[in-house]
Amino acid sequence: METFDPSELPELLNLYYRRLFPYAQYYRWLNYGGVIKNYFQHREFSFTLKDDIYVRYQSFNNQGELEKEMQKMNPYKIDIGAVYSHRPSQYNTVKLGAFQAQEKELVFDIDMTDYDDVRRCCSSADICSKCWTLMTMAIHIIDRALKEDFGFKHRLWVYSGRRGVHCWVCDESVRKLSSAVRSGIVEYLSLLKGGQEVKKKVHLSEKIHPFVRKSINIIKKYFEEYALVNQDILENKACWDKILALVPETIHDELQQGFQKHHSSLQRWEYLKKVTSKSQNTKNDKCGPWLEWEIMLQYCFPRLDINVSKGLNHLLKSPFSVHPKTGRISVPIDLQNVDQFDPFAVPTISSICHELDTISTNEEEKENKAESDIKRRTRDYKKTGLAPYVKIFEQFLENLDKYRKGELLKKSDLQKDF
């Protein structure tokens, strides 16, 4: 695994922003085809500089201006905000109350720390391959719902660079949604209710919503290996007491006795299913056929930060930002290969800058001196571990462009159809 020395960050960032950051693709994304005048110019960027100096309400006229400022300031972190009624850089000059957030992608932030009560391998900012499965399940569950239940077409999933994932839903109609509608969407996608003091966070009724059923079907594919083998959630009494807190007291004694006779989480889970199934057939049924599902959902269902999604003026870390603690790049995730995504294989700023160093001076001298900065930068990143992730981003942008052109053609045909 590539080691990262934070003391090298200023020098590495300087090289990264000069030679590797994919400005052309980045500007192409946030300009959305240049269809709406001043769309990019009214977008807020926020830079976190060395020593946690935080600079909000940055805005830029074009790609060149953005490049120049990033190379000058070398931000440790880049956040993207809303598209405002006025240029964010001029917000101090606008009449009070007139400066308003008008549009923004619908975004989701899923952070591993929110699962600390149910993962046993790590805690806080730490992650490992055992708990990363939680992020894999979260992407599958949320992305399926966004695509199938809501019909959203343009979804960009990004690794945060440390312990979580972000999603940017970029459909034109979605960018215009009000805070109230955004809240409704994130409520639909949220099942766990209650804070740390609430032990049982999932309560299902007899009428199981199709969204819940489809989510359960996804969790079932991972539950045995993730929860029963890797997390060993019924390993000992301390573990199974947490599970007992989620089931009716009427079956506590029977489960306690049975758990002591079995010797693995797999066996104890099978026993729990047997006891709850038997209880369902009695007149004093308090289990319901969904009890097993409630436990699976509590341990595996995505935990969204609702505030990030519902507010138009909420900032979210930009794709291709560098995480200052790990040095890892916030890279797009290929939705066709979510299960193969490995956060520990993501390039660090150290690794890609060192790869650049391997380009010999002789090779550089052979290059056409007159070539443009864009051509040189494209040549540079393609020789590093960043290349496959920029390719994923480019494919996302291609799909956006194709859809936009298709919609323009439809409108054109409709206008002729009279």
C-alpha positions as a Python dict, from the first residue, in 0.01 Angstrom:
ca = {
    (1, 'M'): (0, 0, 0),
    (2, 'E'): (126, 344, -96),
    (3, 'T'): (241, 540, 209),
    (4, 'F'): (149, 904, 228),
    (5, 'D'): (350, 1173, 403),
    (6, 'P'): (126, 1476, 480),
    (7, 'S'): (435, 1701, 503),
    (8, 'E'): (482, 1654, 125),
    (9, 'L'): (128, 1772, 50),
    (10, 'P'): (198, 2136, -52),
    (11, 'E'): (456, 2031, -309),
    (12, 'L'): (243, 1739, -436),
    (13, 'L'): (-69, 1956, -467),
    (14, 'N'): (127, 2207, -672),
    (15, 'L'): (227, 1935, -917),
    (16, 'Y'): (-122, 1778, -914),
    (17, 'Y'): (-303, 2102, -1001),
    (18, 'R'): (-47, 2196, -1266),
    (19, 'R'): (-17, 1863, -1443),
    (20, 'L'): (-288, 1612, -1344),
    (21, 'F'): (-621, 1765, -1242),
    (22, 'P'): (-879, 1698, -1523),
    (23, 'Y'): (-994, 2060, -1566),
    (24, 'A'): (-1144, 2014, -1912),
    (25, 'Q'): (-1374, 1730, -1802),
    (26, 'Y'): (-1451, 1905, -1474),
    (27, 'Y'): (-1557, 2228, -1649),
    (28, 'R'): (-1756, 2028, -1906),
    (29, 'W'): (-1952, 1870, -1620),
    (30, 'L'): (-2036, 2185, -1424),
    (31, 'N'): (-2106, 2389, -1739),
    (32, 'Y'): (-2371, 2134, -1851),
    (33, 'G'): (-2325, 2207, -2219),
    (34, 'G'): (-2331, 2582, -2172),
    (35, 'V'): (-2706, 2576, -2240),
    (36, 'I'): (-2791, 2815, -1957),
    (37, 'K'): (-2608, 3146, -1962),
    (38, 'N'): (-2392, 3215, -1653),
    (39, 'Y'): (-2463, 2867, -1508),
    (40, 'F'): (-2096, 2797, -1435),
    (41, 'Q'): (-2023, 3159, -1339),
    (42, 'H'): (-2294, 3152, -1069),
    (43, 'R'): (-2164, 2829, -911),
    (44, 'E'): (-2007, 2843, -565),
    (45, 'F'): (-1672, 2680, -501),
    (46, 'S'): (-1517, 2661, -158),
    (47, 'F'): (-1146, 2603, -94),
    (48, 'T'): (-993, 2472, 227),
    (49, 'L'): (-632, 2586, 238),
    (50, 'K'): (-338, 2483, 455),
    (51, 'D'): (-396, 2520, 833),
    (52, 'D'): (-774, 2487, 778),
    (53, 'I'): (-818, 2830, 624),
    (54, 'Y'): (-1166, 2816, 472),
    (55, 'V'): (-1253, 3033, 168),
    (56, 'R'): (-1618, 3029, 62),
    (57, 'Y'): (-1808, 3199, -221),
    (58, 'Q'): (-1544, 3152, -488),
    (59, 'S'): (-1673, 3175, -847),
    (60, 'F'): (-1506, 3179, -1187),
    (61, 'N'): (-1583, 3305, -1535),
    (62, 'N'): (-1444, 3007, -1721),
    (63, 'Q'): (-1219, 2701, -1711),
    (64, 'G'): (-901, 2909, -1748),
    (65, 'E'): (-983, 3127, -1450),
    (66, 'L'): (-1065, 2821, -1235),
    (67, 'E'): (-733, 2658, -1332),
    (68, 'K'): (-534, 2971, -1258),
    (69, 'E'): (-688, 3017, -912),
    (70, 'M'): (-651, 2650, -813),
    (71, 'Q'): (-285, 2650, -918),
    (72, 'K'): (-229, 2970, -726),
    (73, 'M'): (-409, 2867, -404),
    (74, 'N'): (-334, 2489, -404),
    (75, 'P'): (-648, 2401, -202),
    (76, 'Y'): (-621, 2107, 38),
    (77, 'K'): (-988, 2043, -28),
    (78, 'I'): (-1241, 2162, -288),
    (79, 'D'): (-1614, 2178, -213),
    (80, 'I'): (-1889, 2245, -465),
    (81, 'G'): (-2199, 2443, -372),
    (82, 'A'): (-2514, 2567, -542),
    (83, 'V'): (-2576, 2778, -849),
    (84, 'Y'): (-2685, 3115, -709),
    (85, 'S'): (-2895, 3406, -835),
    (86, 'H'): (-2577, 3617, -851),
    (87, 'R'): (-2207, 3542, -877),
    (88, 'P'): (-2096, 3405, -539),
    (89, 'S'): (-1779, 3618, -549),
    (90, 'Q'): (-2006, 3924, -544),
    (91, 'Y'): (-2242, 3808, -267),
    (92, 'N'): (-2130, 4092, -36),
    (93, 'T'): (-2244, 4353, -289),
    (94, 'V'): (-2593, 4208, -340),
    (95, 'K'): (-2894, 4351, -158),
    (96, 'L'): (-2975, 4158, 162),
    (97, 'G'): (-3199, 3859, 88),
    (98, 'A'): (-3148, 3876, -290),
    (99, 'F'): (-2856, 3632, -296),
    (100, 'Q'): (-3036, 3295, -320),
    (101, 'A'): (-2937, 2937, -404),
    (102, 'Q'): (-3137, 2843, -713),
    (103, 'E'): (-3013, 2509, -841),
    (104, 'K'): (-2794, 2222, -733),
    (105, 'E'): (-2745, 1853, -802),
    (106, 'L'): (-2928, 1623, -562),
    (107, 'V'): (-2645, 1485, -349),
    (108, 'F'): (-2607, 1202, -99),
    (109, 'D'): (-2332, 1153, 157),
    (110, 'I'): (-2282, 812, 320),
    (111, 'D'): (-2017, 802, 593),
    (112, 'M'): (-1886, 484, 755),
    (113, 'T'): (-1877, 645, 1101),
    (114, 'D'): (-2259, 636, 1104),
    (115, 'Y'): (-2236, 255, 1117),
    (116, 'D'): (-2015, 241, 1427),
    (117, 'D'): (-2290, 82, 1637),
    (118, 'V'): (-2314, -217, 1399),
    (119, 'R'): (-1962, -276, 1263),
    (120, 'R'): (-1708, -458, 1479),
    (121, 'C'): (-1391, -450, 1270),
    (122, 'C'): (-1329, -73, 1276),
    (123, 'S'): (-1457, 250, 1425),
    (124, 'S'): (-1442, 624, 1366),
    (125, 'A'): (-1246, 714, 1049),
    (126, 'D'): (-1096, 366, 1005),
    (127, 'I'): (-1218, 130, 733),
    (128, 'C'): (-1116, -216, 610),
    (129, 'S'): (-1226, -459, 341),
    (130, 'K'): (-1465, -625, 589),
    (131, 'C'): (-1675, -316, 654),
    (132, 'W'): (-1641, -164, 306),
    (133, 'T'): (-1920, -407, 206),
    (134, 'L'): (-2155, -163, 382),
    (135, 'M'): (-2069, 99, 118),
    (136, 'T'): (-2111, -158, -161),
    (137, 'M'): (-2461, -243, -35),
    (138, 'A'): (-2545, 127, 9),
    (139, 'I'): (-2452, 209, -351),
    (140, 'H'): (-2655, -83, -488),
    (141, 'I'): (-2962, 1, -275),
    (142, 'I'): (-2967, 378, -328),
    (143, 'D'): (-2867, 367, -695),
    (144, 'R'): (-3135, 110, -781),
    (145, 'A'): (-3401, 328, -618),
    (146, 'L'): (-3278, 648, -785),
    (147, 'K'): (-3280, 477, -1124),
    (148, 'E'): (-3590, 257, -1104),
    (149, 'D'): (-3817, 422, -846),
    (150, 'F'): (-3748, 785, -942),
    (151, 'G'): (-3626, 749, -1300),
    (152, 'F'): (-3310, 956, -1249),
    (153, 'K'): (-3066, 893, -1532),
    (154, 'H'): (-2740, 1074, -1454),
    (155, 'R'): (-2589, 951, -1128),
    (156, 'L'): (-2223, 1001, -1043),
    (157, 'W'): (-2092, 798, -747),
    (158, 'V'): (-1762, 913, -596),
    (159, 'Y'): (-1533, 771, -327),
    (160, 'S'): (-1475, 1037, -62),
    (161, 'G'): (-1104, 957, -29),
    (162, 'R'): (-1126, 817, 321),
    (163, 'R'): (-1431, 647, 471),
    (164, 'G'): (-1741, 697, 258),
    (165, 'V'): (-1911, 766, -73),
    (166, 'H'): (-2101, 1054, -232),
    (167, 'C'): (-2363, 1053, -506),
    (168, 'W'): (-2439, 1342, -745),
    (169, 'V'): (-2771, 1317, -932),
    (170, 'C'): (-2727, 1554, -1224),
    (171, 'D'): (-3049, 1536, -1432),
    (172, 'E'): (-3162, 1882, -1537),
    (173, 'S'): (-3504, 1844, -1372),
    (174, 'V'): (-3341, 1721, -1049),
    (175, 'R'): (-3110, 2023, -1026),
    (176, 'K'): (-3419, 2245, -1010),
    (177, 'L'): (-3588, 2057, -721),
    (178, 'S'): (-3694, 2249, -409),
    (179, 'S'): (-3566, 2164, -61),
    (180, 'A'): (-3909, 2018, 25),
    (181, 'V'): (-3897, 1771, -264),
    (182, 'R'): (-3536, 1679, -183),
    (183, 'S'): (-3642, 1611, 177),
    (184, 'G'): (-3921, 1386, 49),
    (185, 'I'): (-3679, 1184, -164),
    (186, 'V'): (-3427, 1135, 117),
    (187, 'E'): (-3709, 1042, 360),
    (188, 'Y'): (-3825, 777, 111),
    (189, 'L'): (-3468, 640, 104),
    (190, 'S'): (-3434, 636, 486),
    (191, 'L'): (-3557, 350, 704),
    (192, 'L'): (-3360, 386, 1026),
    (193, 'K'): (-3529, 617, 1277),
    (194, 'G'): (-3395, 747, 1608),
    (195, 'G'): (-3062, 856, 1750),
    (196, 'Q'): (-2795, 668, 1944),
    (197, 'E'): (-3022, 620, 2244),
    (198, 'V'): (-3281, 430, 2035),
    (199, 'K'): (-3188, 62, 2021),
    (200, 'K'): (-3438, -57, 1761),
    (201, 'K'): (-3425, 173, 1460),
    (202, 'V'): (-3630, -24, 1204),
    (203, 'H'): (-4000, -98, 1240),
    (204, 'L'): (-4180, -273, 955),
    (205, 'S'): (-4553, -321, 922),
    (206, 'E'): (-4748, -603, 758),
    (207, 'K'): (-4761, -414, 429),
    (208, 'I'): (-4399, -417, 319),
    (209, 'H'): (-4321, -145, 66),
    (210, 'P'): (-4163, -265, -263),
    (211, 'F'): (-3860, -42, -193),
    (212, 'V'): (-3799, -234, 132),
    (213, 'R'): (-3843, -572, -37),
    (214, 'K'): (-3599, -483, -314),
    (215, 'S'): (-3349, -349, -60),
    (216, 'I'): (-3376, -672, 141),
    (217, 'N'): (-3309, -874, -174),
    (218, 'I'): (-2985, -682, -223),
    (219, 'I'): (-2882, -722, 143),
    (220, 'K'): (-2951, -1098, 128),
    (221, 'K'): (-2673, -1138, -130),
    (222, 'Y'): (-2418, -1004, 118),
    (223, 'F'): (-2561, -1073, 463),
    (224, 'E'): (-2413, -1415, 537),
    (225, 'E'): (-2055, -1334, 439),
    (226, 'Y'): (-2061, -974, 564),
    (227, 'A'): (-2259, -994, 889),
    (228, 'L'): (-2233, -1357, 1003),
    (229, 'V'): (-1879, -1440, 889),
    (230, 'N'): (-1677, -1118, 865),
    (231, 'Q'): (-1852, -915, 1137),
    (232, 'D'): (-1951, -1225, 1340),
    (233, 'I'): (-2252, -1038, 1483),
    (234, 'L'): (-2358, -1331, 1706),
    (235, 'E'): (-2010, -1433, 1820),
    (236, 'N'): (-2065, -1397, 2196),
    (237, 'K'): (-2318, -1285, 2456),
    (238, 'A'): (-2226, -918, 2429),
    (239, 'C'): (-2300, -939, 2055),
    (240, 'W'): (-2621, -1137, 2073),
    (241, 'D'): (-2758, -915, 2351),
    (242, 'K'): (-2764, -634, 2091),
    (243, 'I'): (-2972, -858, 1864),
    (244, 'L'): (-3204, -956, 2150),
    (245, 'A'): (-3277, -587, 2207),
    (246, 'L'): (-3440, -589, 1862),
    (247, 'V'): (-3677, -883, 1920),
    (248, 'P'): (-3982, -927, 2150),
    (249, 'E'): (-3904, -1018, 2513),
    (250, 'T'): (-4133, -1323, 2483),
    (251, 'I'): (-3862, -1512, 2294),
    (252, 'H'): (-3553, -1379, 2479),
    (253, 'D'): (-3511, -1679, 2712),
    (254, 'E'): (-3552, -1932, 2434),
    (255, 'L'): (-3297, -1753, 2218),
    (256, 'Q'): (-3048, -1711, 2505),
    (257, 'Q'): (-3057, -2085, 2580),
    (258, 'G'): (-3034, -2181, 2215),
    (259, 'F'): (-2748, -1944, 2138),
    (260, 'Q'): (-2539, -2103, 2412),
    (261, 'K'): (-2581, -2444, 2249),
    (262, 'H'): (-2464, -2327, 1907),
    (263, 'H'): (-2107, -2239, 1817),
    (264, 'S'): (-2108, -1982, 1538),
    (265, 'S'): (-2296, -1676, 1417),
    (266, 'L'): (-2419, -1878, 1119),
    (267, 'Q'): (-2572, -2145, 1344),
    (268, 'R'): (-2720, -1889, 1584),
    (269, 'W'): (-2878, -1693, 1299),
    (270, 'E'): (-3043, -2010, 1167),
    (271, 'Y'): (-3170, -2082, 1518),
    (272, 'L'): (-3309, -1726, 1549),
    (273, 'K'): (-3496, -1768, 1219),
    (274, 'K'): (-3639, -2100, 1342),
    (275, 'V'): (-3761, -1951, 1673),
    (276, 'T'): (-3916, -1642, 1513),
    (277, 'S'): (-4084, -1856, 1247),
    (278, 'K'): (-4234, -2079, 1517),
    (279, 'S'): (-4348, -1774, 1715),
    (280, 'Q'): (-4530, -1639, 1410),
    (281, 'N'): (-4759, -1938, 1416),
    (282, 'T'): (-4876, -1881, 1773),
    (283, 'K'): (-5172, -1666, 1875),
    (284, 'N'): (-4944, -1436, 2076),
    (285, 'D'): (-4746, -1344, 1767),
    (286, 'K'): (-4538, -1033, 1827),
    (287, 'C'): (-4261, -1122, 1587),
    (288, 'G'): (-4422, -1090, 1250),
    (289, 'P'): (-4262, -1247, 943),
    (290, 'W'): (-4051, -936, 899),
    (291, 'L'): (-3853, -952, 1228),
    (292, 'E'): (-3554, -1113, 1056),
    (293, 'W'): (-3567, -836, 794),
    (294, 'E'): (-3571, -563, 1060),
    (295, 'I'): (-3243, -699, 1203),
    (296, 'M'): (-3084, -724, 858),
    (297, 'L'): (-3188, -367, 775),
    (298, 'Q'): (-3061, -229, 1105),
    (299, 'Y'): (-2719, -386, 1043),
    (300, 'C'): (-2687, -324, 668),
    (301, 'F'): (-2923, -55, 535),
    (302, 'P'): (-2770, 274, 409),
    (303, 'R'): (-2741, 556, 662),
    (304, 'L'): (-2782, 888, 483),
    (305, 'D'): (-2694, 1232, 612),
    (306, 'I'): (-3035, 1391, 547),
    (307, 'N'): (-2915, 1751, 587),
    (308, 'V'): (-2662, 1714, 305),
    (309, 'S'): (-2936, 1607, 62),
    (310, 'K'): (-3220, 1842, 147),
    (311, 'G'): (-3040, 2179, 152),
    (312, 'L'): (-2959, 2357, -174),
    (313, 'N'): (-2682, 2561, -14),
    (314, 'H'): (-2503, 2262, 141),
    (315, 'L'): (-2147, 2209, 17),
    (316, 'L'): (-2009, 1868, -79),
    (317, 'K'): (-1652, 1761, -149),
    (318, 'S'): (-1567, 1775, -516),
    (319, 'P'): (-1470, 1475, -728),
    (320, 'F'): (-1091, 1469, -783),
    (321, 'S'): (-1029, 1645, -452),
    (322, 'V'): (-736, 1512, -248),
    (323, 'H'): (-807, 1387, 104),
    (324, 'P'): (-545, 1564, 318),
    (325, 'K'): (-532, 1282, 580),
    (326, 'T'): (-499, 982, 346),
    (327, 'G'): (-370, 1152, 32),
    (328, 'R'): (-626, 954, -170),
    (329, 'I'): (-804, 1112, -465),
    (330, 'S'): (-1186, 1135, -457),
    (331, 'V'): (-1242, 925, -766),
    (332, 'P'): (-1561, 826, -954),
    (333, 'I'): (-1685, 470, -901),
    (334, 'D'): (-1778, 252, -1200),
    (335, 'L'): (-2143, 150, -1148),
    (336, 'Q'): (-2086, -160, -1363),
    (337, 'N'): (-1818, -283, -1119),
    (338, 'V'): (-1926, -162, -774),
    (339, 'D'): (-1838, -495, -609),
    (340, 'Q'): (-1483, -478, -745),
    (341, 'F'): (-1417, -123, -620),
    (342, 'D'): (-1133, -127, -367),
    (343, 'P'): (-1080, 196, -167),
    (344, 'F'): (-725, 84, -87),
    (345, 'A'): (-637, 58, -456),
    (346, 'V'): (-739, 419, -522),
    (347, 'P'): (-434, 625, -621),
    (348, 'T'): (-284, 865, -372),
    (349, 'I'): (-149, 1202, -474),
    (350, 'S'): (198, 1064, -386),
    (351, 'S'): (163, 765, -618),
    (352, 'I'): (45, 957, -923),
    (353, 'C'): (300, 1236, -877),
    (354, 'H'): (577, 979, -842),
    (355, 'E'): (452, 810, -1160),
    (356, 'L'): (492, 1144, -1336),
    (357, 'D'): (852, 1162, -1217),
    (358, 'T'): (927, 843, -1407),
    (359, 'I'): (873, 1027, -1736),
    (360, 'S'): (1230, 1087, -1845),
    (361, 'T'): (1367, 1429, -1933),
    (362, 'N'): (1462, 1293, -2275),
    (363, 'E'): (1105, 1185, -2344),
    (364, 'E'): (974, 1527, -2246),
    (365, 'E'): (1226, 1698, -2473),
    (366, 'K'): (1101, 1495, -2768),
    (367, 'E'): (749, 1624, -2718),
    (368, 'N'): (628, 1913, -2929),
    (369, 'K'): (717, 2223, -2730),
    (370, 'A'): (424, 2410, -2883),
    (371, 'E'): (158, 2165, -2768),
    (372, 'S'): (-122, 2312, -2560),
    (373, 'D'): (-143, 2277, -2182),
    (374, 'I'): (-458, 2067, -2221),
    (375, 'K'): (-283, 1820, -2453),
    (376, 'R'): (15, 1795, -2219),
    (377, 'R'): (-206, 1744, -1915),
    (378, 'T'): (-404, 1473, -2095),
    (379, 'R'): (-77, 1301, -2183),
    (380, 'D'): (38, 1329, -1820),
    (381, 'Y'): (-266, 1187, -1640),
    (382, 'K'): (-294, 903, -1892),
    (383, 'K'): (46, 779, -1774),
    (384, 'T'): (-71, 754, -1413),
    (385, 'G'): (-315, 554, -1202),
    (386, 'L'): (-564, 839, -1237),
    (387, 'A'): (-642, 748, -1601),
    (388, 'P'): (-910, 477, -1546),
    (389, 'Y'): (-1103, 703, -1308),
    (390, 'V'): (-1098, 999, -1549),
    (391, 'K'): (-1228, 755, -1813),
    (392, 'I'): (-1526, 665, -1588),
    (393, 'F'): (-1594, 1038, -1546),
    (394, 'E'): (-1571, 1094, -1922),
    (395, 'Q'): (-1823, 814, -1986),
    (396, 'F'): (-2061, 982, -1741),
    (397, 'L'): (-2018, 1311, -1929),
    (398, 'E'): (-2075, 1139, -2265),
    (399, 'N'): (-2407, 1003, -2140),
    (400, 'L'): (-2507, 1350, -2019),
    (401, 'D'): (-2422, 1499, -2360),
    (402, 'K'): (-2606, 1229, -2556),
    (403, 'Y'): (-2919, 1274, -2346),
    (404, 'R'): (-2904, 1654, -2376),
    (405, 'K'): (-2870, 1634, -2755),
    (406, 'G'): (-3153, 1380, -2771),
    (407, 'E'): (-3382, 1613, -2576),
    (408, 'L'): (-3295, 1905, -2804),
    (409, 'L'): (-3381, 1692, -3109),
    (410, 'K'): (-3714, 1592, -2952),
    (411, 'K'): (-3802, 1956, -2889),
    (412, 'S'): (-3701, 2043, -3245),
    (413, 'D'): (-3921, 1765, -3388),
    (414, 'L'): (-4216, 1870, -3174),
    (415, 'Q'): (-4189, 2228, -3296),
    (416, 'K'): (-4207, 2103, -3656),
    (417, 'D'): (-4502, 1875, -3582),
    (418, 'F'): (-4797, 2107, -3642),
}
